[in-house]
Amino acid sequence: MYKRDLATHPGGIFGPWKQIWKSNTLTKIKCFTWLVCRRACLTQERLKKRGFQIVSRCFFCHEKEETNNHLFLHCRVTSQIWYMFQSIIQYPWVVPEHTADLLNCWMRRGGSKTQKKWRNLVPSCIWWSIWKERNNRCFKNITNPMQKVKENCINTLFFWCKEEGIYEVDQVVDFLGSL
């Protein structure tokens, strides 16, 4: 039953599930990443499915309904952060439709062990940063400019790398120096 249910979700049985729990982040980040991939975060989409009567709008672009895939992948604000990291790793790609598919293909990227370590933190870092900014906008009525959202995301990544003893993030440092 469980495997059949997994197969119906993006990423399928061979999805990113094992990689999530093997990642070098805090347990709460692993749990959050798992929720994002399972499309179980309490976005407005989920609240509507639970019967709440709300007018759903993305807190970033104010143009589309706030769904898990829109908020974490396809919103124009979130897309800017994904494109920023695409520039850092210098690997062009098309953003998949679902978060589980994105994590699955992101984790399969090549590179040295150190590059893999910090790059595998990137999706969780982006999603965590977006979620924190979304909640600030939703519950505290605080809106940071796009540059600040990007800075917060990069700072979070550097903090996580430092906590894990990953100091060879030359690609990120070189990219930041070019800004």
C-alpha atoms as one frame of an Amber mdcrd trajectory, in Angstrom:
protein
   0.000   0.000   0.000   2.732   2.477   1.011   4.864   1.749  -2.081   1.807
   2.056  -4.318   1.039   5.485  -2.807   4.642   6.557  -3.297   4.533   5.519
  -6.940   1.595   7.862  -7.574   3.529  10.896  -6.338   6.186  12.796  -8.302
   9.561  11.166  -7.844   7.885   7.750  -7.463   9.405   4.976  -5.372  12.859
   5.938  -6.550  12.328   9.578  -5.614  14.561  11.666  -3.407  13.277  10.186
  -0.162  16.508   8.508   0.969  18.621  11.516  -0.023  16.491  13.806   2.131
  17.194  11.821   5.286  20.897  11.384   4.431  21.450  15.131   3.942  23.700
  17.098   6.261  21.050  19.446   7.661  19.142  19.760  10.887  16.310  17.310
  11.444  13.721  20.091  11.217  15.091  21.040   7.768  14.983  17.404   6.644
  11.367  17.170   7.815  10.508  20.442   6.086  12.179  19.294   2.828  10.222
  16.061   3.028   6.984  18.059   3.448   7.846  20.231   0.438   8.535  17.169
  -1.729   5.349  15.462  -0.572   3.393  18.698  -1.258   2.253  18.706   2.363
   3.340  22.197   3.522   0.438  24.266   4.804   0.182  26.452   1.750  -3.135
  28.019   0.870  -3.701  25.095  -1.516  -3.637  22.661   1.431  -5.863  24.882
   3.554  -8.466  24.987   0.776  -8.349  21.192   0.526  -9.058  21.074   4.261
 -12.208  23.131   3.721 -11.031  26.648   4.597 -12.746  29.341   2.522  -9.913
  31.612   1.366  -8.969  33.577  -1.704  -5.615  32.079  -2.543  -2.874  34.394
  -3.826   0.876  33.949  -3.764   2.457  36.256  -1.180   5.336  36.963  -3.567
   3.907  37.609  -7.021   0.238  38.207  -6.062  -0.662  36.834  -9.504  -1.297
  33.124  -9.095  -2.802  30.782  -6.577  -0.412  29.706  -3.834   0.282  26.045
  -4.463   3.252  24.038  -3.282   4.790  23.833  -6.757   4.144  27.504  -7.522
   5.572  28.774  -4.232   8.706  26.616  -4.198   9.464  26.351  -7.934   7.538
  28.472 -10.391   6.809  31.824  -8.732   8.802  34.559 -10.454  10.433  35.485
  -7.120  11.442  31.899  -6.337  12.598  31.421  -9.933  15.083  34.267  -9.506
  16.712  32.419  -6.616  16.835  29.151  -8.574  18.404  30.970 -11.539  20.939
  32.594  -9.219  22.094  29.164  -8.051  22.018  27.852 -11.626  24.513  30.595
 -12.445  26.678  29.603  -9.500  26.945  25.952 -10.520  27.048  26.857 -14.225
  24.646  24.115 -15.220  21.616  25.104 -17.303  18.445  23.126 -16.719  14.684
  23.415 -16.865  12.785  23.562 -13.599  10.605  20.422 -13.337   6.892  20.580
 -12.585   7.079  19.089  -9.072   9.384  19.659  -6.105  10.152  15.944  -5.721
  11.282  15.769  -9.339  13.496  18.819  -8.861  15.159  17.359  -5.789  15.614
  14.034  -7.545  17.439  15.549 -10.538  19.361  18.077  -8.387  20.839  15.319
  -6.216  22.090  13.385  -9.263  24.445  16.148 -10.383  28.132  15.254 -10.688
  31.152  16.976  -9.237  33.632  16.511  -6.449  32.524  15.250  -3.032  32.770
  18.749  -1.587  30.741  20.244  -4.433  28.075  17.599  -3.966  27.947  18.290
  -0.231  27.207  21.999  -0.555  25.106  21.707  -3.713  22.847  19.111  -2.104
  22.052  21.686   0.579  20.831  24.208  -2.013  17.224  23.008  -2.581  16.493
  22.787   1.139  18.141  26.153   1.660  16.062  27.829  -1.055  12.829  26.259
   0.162  13.551  27.117   3.799  14.399  30.732   2.901  11.271  31.084   0.743
   9.087  29.590   3.476  10.487  31.937   6.129   9.981  34.966   3.854   6.476
  33.804   2.939   5.565  33.473   6.618   6.986  36.932   7.386   4.783  38.372
   4.654   1.758  36.343   5.716   1.849  36.637   9.499   4.040  39.667  10.310
   3.273  41.863   7.283   7.036  42.259   6.706   8.142  42.329   3.069  11.836
  42.197   2.288  13.096  43.356  -1.124  14.242  40.655  -3.536  17.922  41.418
  -2.922  17.438  40.816   0.817  15.631  37.513   0.155  18.580  36.383  -1.993
  21.086  37.501   0.646  19.202  35.622   3.363  19.259  32.485   1.244  22.994
  32.742   0.543  23.746  33.510   4.200  21.731  30.464   5.234  23.687  28.285
   2.812  27.019  29.597   4.122  25.910  29.013   7.715  24.849  25.442   6.927
  28.120  24.794   5.081  30.112  26.145   8.027  28.127  23.985  10.458  28.897
  20.908   8.355  32.585  21.770   7.993  32.288  22.493   4.273  34.693  25.327
   3.592  35.481  24.748  -0.086  32.585  26.641  -1.636  34.795  28.419  -4.157
  32.083  28.562  -6.828  29.748  30.463  -4.503  32.479  32.844  -3.358  33.557
  33.511  -6.957  29.972  34.168  -7.988  29.385  36.576  -5.097  32.575  38.431
  -5.970  31.253  38.999  -9.483  28.069  40.722  -8.249
